[in-house]
Amino acid sequence: MRVIFHGDDFGLTQGVNRGIIRAFKHGLLTSTSIMAVGEAAEEAIDLALENPGLDVGIHLVLSDEPSLLPPEDLSTLVSRHGLLPSRNRILGAIISRKLDYGQVEAEWCAQVEKVLNAGIKISHLDSHQFLHLFPGLFNVSRNMRRRYHIPFMRSDTLEPSPFSALTIPEIGFGRLLQWAGLRGWTRVLAAGGCFPPGPTVPSVGFLHAGGRMDCALVLGILDKLRGKPSCANVEFILHPGSRDNHTQNKYGHWRYSWENDLALLLNHDLRKGLQLRNINTTSFGKER
């Protein structure tokens, strides 16, 4: 069994960038994905180029951040405040059939090409708030994966025994519903043969996002997944970061504990636990 410890949101802020690089250099993190629209995206690109051993993907963004393309080119997307819409507004536009998927594709292509044009090879595709798997948006992300020859796309979310470590109040009933809906929808896509043939890398961390995992929970999950053919490779989605006032002031409403995920990746007991179980770390780039 092999595990990928992945850091989302590379490029969100300088504090997040510092945490991801520290977790890579001194901890267990092997993979990250760049938010091309993030305020610290240029720094993230430079850091990726300075650390060629760090596996890099694209973290597609369609909500709550500035777009790369001019707002006038994204009339069905950009709000009057100049930001991409909230996830709920996107879902409403999908249901009401008011979302222009051509504009979505144009924005997402711009994000991918910004990273590629910097000289970074993209090994995997995921997205902010899992929007790339939403109905309609999935077709766009699948076409982009083919166009840019991206080997992996985040597609399957696992949460073994989600109630064993977190109660409903701790998870939040809304997030639990989101996970159930996403899990059900991806099962429909899989049953319909929508995912390309070949190995997949299931992901753990949707319910535990933002610093809610610890060493015992990670090892417990791995113990439950070991031996399952579909879990030869597993991705743990984490959000390591270095706490600073700017990140906290701008994104504190997410209620993330970036420093907790960073500490987890630096945890010697976790490294020892992996060794005792003969579980190795890997990355998407190594599994191509």
C-alpha positions as CSV (number, residue, x, y, z in Angstrom):
1,M,0.0,0.0,0.0
2,R,1.2,3.5,-0.9
3,V,-0.1,6.8,0.4
4,I,0.0,10.3,-1.1
5,F,0.0,13.1,1.4
6,H,-1.3,16.1,-0.6
7,G,-1.5,19.8,0.2
8,D,-4.3,21.7,-1.4
9,D,-4.4,25.5,-2.0
10,F,-0.8,26.1,-3.0
11,G,-0.7,29.8,-4.0
12,L,-3.6,30.8,-1.7
13,T,-1.4,33.0,0.5
14,Q,2.3,33.2,1.4
15,G,1.5,31.5,4.8
16,V,0.0,28.5,3.0
17,N,3.0,28.4,0.6
18,R,5.4,28.3,3.5
19,G,3.5,25.5,5.2
20,I,3.4,23.4,2.1
21,I,7.1,23.8,1.4
22,R,8.1,23.0,5.0
23,A,5.9,19.9,5.0
24,F,7.6,18.8,1.7
25,K,11.1,19.5,2.8
26,H,10.9,18.2,6.4
27,G,7.7,16.1,6.5
28,L,5.6,13.5,4.7
29,L,4.0,15.8,2.0
30,T,4.8,14.6,-1.5
31,S,2.1,16.4,-3.6
32,T,0.4,19.7,-4.0
33,S,-1.9,21.5,-6.4
34,I,-1.6,25.2,-7.5
35,M,-4.4,27.7,-7.3
36,A,-3.5,29.8,-10.4
37,V,-5.8,32.6,-9.3
38,G,-4.4,32.7,-5.7
39,E,-2.8,35.9,-4.5
40,A,0.4,34.1,-3.9
41,A,0.3,32.0,-7.1
42,E,3.4,33.5,-8.6
43,E,5.4,32.7,-5.5
44,A,4.0,29.1,-5.5
45,I,5.1,28.6,-9.1
46,D,8.6,29.9,-8.3
47,L,8.7,27.5,-5.3
48,A,7.6,24.6,-7.4
49,L,10.3,25.2,-9.9
50,E,12.9,25.5,-7.0
51,N,11.7,22.2,-5.6
52,P,11.5,19.8,-8.6
53,G,10.9,16.8,-6.3
54,L,7.5,18.2,-5.3
55,D,4.7,16.7,-7.4
56,V,2.4,19.4,-8.7
57,G,-1.1,19.4,-9.9
58,I,-3.7,22.1,-10.8
59,H,-6.3,23.2,-8.3
60,L,-9.1,24.6,-10.5
61,V,-11.0,27.5,-9.0
62,L,-14.5,28.6,-9.9
63,S,-15.7,30.2,-6.7
64,D,-15.0,33.1,-4.3
65,E,-11.7,34.3,-5.8
66,P,-10.8,36.7,-8.7
67,S,-10.8,35.2,-12.1
68,L,-7.7,35.1,-14.4
69,L,-9.7,36.2,-17.5
70,P,-11.2,39.7,-17.6
71,P,-14.7,39.9,-16.0
72,E,-16.2,41.1,-19.3
73,D,-15.3,37.7,-20.8
74,L,-17.1,35.9,-17.9
75,S,-20.5,37.5,-17.8
76,T,-22.3,34.4,-16.4
77,L,-19.6,33.9,-13.7
78,V,-18.1,37.0,-12.2
79,S,-20.2,38.8,-9.6
80,R,-20.6,42.6,-9.4
81,H,-17.9,42.5,-6.8
82,G,-15.4,41.2,-9.3
83,L,-15.2,37.7,-7.8
84,L,-16.2,34.3,-9.0
85,P,-19.5,33.2,-7.5
86,S,-20.1,31.1,-4.4
87,R,-20.5,27.4,-4.7
88,N,-24.2,27.7,-3.9
89,R,-24.7,30.2,-6.7
90,I,-22.9,27.9,-9.1
91,L,-25.1,25.0,-8.1
92,G,-28.1,27.2,-8.6
93,A,-26.9,28.2,-12.1
94,I,-26.4,24.6,-13.0
95,I,-29.9,23.6,-11.9
96,S,-31.5,26.6,-13.6
97,R,-29.3,26.0,-16.7
98,K,-27.9,29.5,-16.7
99,L,-24.3,28.6,-16.4
100,D,-22.2,29.1,-19.6
101,Y,-19.9,26.1,-19.7
102,G,-17.9,27.7,-22.5
103,Q,-16.9,30.5,-20.1
104,V,-16.1,27.9,-17.4
105,E,-13.8,26.1,-19.8
106,A,-12.1,29.3,-21.0
107,E,-11.3,30.3,-17.4
108,W,-10.1,26.9,-16.3
109,C,-8.0,26.6,-19.5
110,A,-6.4,29.9,-18.6
111,Q,-5.6,28.6,-15.1
112,V,-4.0,25.4,-16.5
113,E,-2.0,27.2,-19.1
114,K,-0.6,29.7,-16.6
115,V,1.0,26.8,-14.8
116,L,2.1,24.9,-17.9
117,N,3.6,28.0,-19.5
118,A,5.7,28.5,-16.4
119,G,7.4,25.2,-17.2
120,I,5.6,23.0,-14.6
121,K,4.4,19.6,-15.7
122,I,0.9,18.9,-14.2
123,S,0.5,15.4,-12.9
124,H,-3.1,15.6,-11.5
125,L,-6.2,17.7,-11.5
126,D,-8.5,18.6,-8.6
127,S,-10.5,21.7,-7.6
128,H,-11.5,24.1,-4.9
129,Q,-14.6,22.7,-3.1
130,F,-14.6,19.7,-5.5
131,L,-16.5,21.7,-8.2
132,H,-14.8,19.8,-11.0
133,L,-17.1,16.9,-10.2
134,F,-20.4,18.8,-10.2
135,P,-22.9,17.9,-12.9
136,G,-22.0,19.7,-16.1
137,L,-18.7,20.9,-14.7
138,F,-17.4,17.3,-14.7
139,N,-17.7,17.1,-18.5
140,V,-15.5,20.3,-18.7
141,S,-12.9,18.9,-16.4
142,R,-12.8,15.6,-18.1
143,N,-12.3,17.2,-21.5
144,M,-9.5,19.4,-20.1
145,R,-7.8,16.3,-18.6
146,R,-7.7,14.8,-22.1
147,R,-6.7,18.0,-23.8
148,Y,-3.7,18.7,-21.5
149,H,-2.9,15.0,-21.0
150,I,-3.2,15.1,-17.2
151,P,-2.7,11.6,-15.9
152,F,-4.9,11.7,-12.8
153,M,-8.1,13.5,-11.7
154,R,-9.5,13.5,-8.2
155,S,-12.7,11.5,-8.5
156,D,-13.5,9.2,-5.5
157,T,-13.9,10.3,-1.9
158,L,-13.6,7.8,0.9
159,E,-14.5,8.4,4.6
160,P,-14.1,5.1,6.4
161,S,-16.4,5.2,9.5
162,P,-16.9,8.9,9.4
163,F,-18.6,8.9,12.8
164,S,-15.9,7.1,14.7
165,A,-13.8,10.2,15.3
166,L,-16.2,13.0,14.6
167,T,-19.7,13.6,15.8
168,I,-22.3,15.3,13.6
169,P,-21.9,18.6,15.5
170,E,-18.2,18.6,14.9
171,I,-18.5,17.7,11.2
172,G,-21.5,20.0,10.6
173,F,-24.7,18.6,9.2
174,G,-24.3,20.7,6.0
175,R,-20.9,19.3,5.3
176,L,-22.1,15.8,5.9
177,L,-24.8,16.3,3.4
178,Q,-22.3,17.7,0.9
179,W,-20.1,14.6,1.3
180,A,-23.1,12.2,0.9
181,G,-24.2,14.0,-2.2
182,L,-20.7,14.1,-3.7
183,R,-20.1,10.5,-2.9
184,G,-23.4,9.4,-4.4
185,W,-22.8,11.4,-7.5
186,T,-19.3,10.1,-8.1
187,R,-20.7,6.6,-7.7
188,V,-23.2,7.4,-10.5
189,L,-20.4,8.6,-12.7
190,A,-18.3,5.6,-12.0
191,A,-21.2,3.2,-12.7
192,G,-21.8,5.0,-16.0
193,G,-18.3,4.5,-17.1
194,C,-17.5,8.2,-17.1
195,F,-14.1,7.8,-15.6
196,P,-11.2,6.6,-17.8
197,P,-10.1,3.0,-17.4
198,G,-7.1,2.2,-15.3
199,P,-6.1,2.8,-11.7
200,T,-7.7,5.5,-9.6
201,V,-6.5,7.1,-6.4
202,P,-9.3,7.4,-3.9
203,S,-9.2,10.5,-1.6
204,V,-9.7,10.8,2.2
205,G,-10.2,14.1,3.9
206,F,-13.4,15.8,2.8
207,L,-15.1,15.5,6.2
208,H,-11.8,16.1,8.1
209,A,-10.7,19.2,6.1
210,G,-9.0,22.0,7.8
211,G,-6.9,20.4,10.5
212,R,-9.3,17.8,11.9
213,M,-7.1,14.8,11.3
214,D,-4.5,13.5,13.8
215,C,-1.9,10.6,13.7
216,A,-4.2,8.1,15.3
217,L,-7.0,8.8,12.9
218,V,-4.8,8.6,9.8
219,L,-3.3,5.3,10.9
220,G,-6.7,3.9,11.8
221,I,-8.1,4.8,8.4
222,L,-5.1,3.2,6.7
223,D,-5.6,0.0,8.8
224,K,-9.2,-0.2,7.5
225,L,-8.2,0.3,3.9
226,R,-5.2,-2.0,3.8
227,G,-5.7,-5.0,1.7
228,K,-8.5,-3.6,-0.4
229,P,-7.5,-3.8,-4.1
230,S,-9.1,-0.4,-4.9
231,C,-6.9,1.2,-2.2
232,A,-3.4,0.2,-3.3
233,N,-2.8,4.0,-3.5
234,V,-4.7,6.5,-1.3
235,E,-4.6,10.3,-1.2
236,F,-5.0,12.2,2.0
237,I,-6.2,15.7,1.3
238,L,-4.6,18.1,3.8
239,H,-4.3,21.9,4.1
240,P,-0.9,22.6,5.7
241,G,0.0,26.2,6.3
242,S,2.0,28.6,8.5
243,R,-0.3,30.7,10.6
244,D,-0.1,34.4,9.9
245,N,-2.4,37.3,10.5
246,H,-3.1,37.8,6.8
247,T,-4.2,34.3,6.1
248,Q,-6.3,34.2,9.3
249,N,-7.9,37.6,8.6
250,K,-8.8,36.7,5.0
251,Y,-9.8,33.1,5.3
252,G,-10.6,32.7,9.0
253,H,-14.2,32.1,8.2
254,W,-13.2,28.7,6.7
255,R,-12.4,27.7,10.3
256,Y,-9.3,25.9,9.1
257,S,-6.4,25.0,11.4
258,W,-3.6,25.0,8.8
259,E,-1.0,24.6,11.5
260,N,-2.6,21.3,12.7
261,D,-2.2,19.7,9.2
262,L,1.4,21.0,9.1
263,A,2.1,19.4,12.5
264,L,0.5,16.1,11.3
265,L,2.8,16.0,8.3
266,L,5.9,16.6,10.6
267,N,4.8,14.1,13.1
268,H,7.5,11.4,13.8
269,D,4.9,9.0,15.2
270,L,3.0,9.1,11.9
271,R,6.2,8.3,10.0
272,K,7.0,5.5,12.4
273,G,3.5,4.1,12.1
274,L,3.8,4.0,8.3
275,Q,7.1,2.2,8.6
276,L,5.7,-0.4,11.0
277,R,2.9,-1.1,8.6
278,N,5.2,-1.2,5.6
279,I,3.2,1.7,4.0
280,N,5.3,3.9,1.6
281,T,4.7,7.4,0.5
282,T,4.3,8.1,-3.2
283,S,3.0,10.8,-5.5
284,F,0.8,11.1,-8.6
285,G,3.9,11.6,-10.7
286,K,5.5,8.4,-9.5
287,E,2.3,6.4,-10.2
288,R,1.9,7.4,-13.9
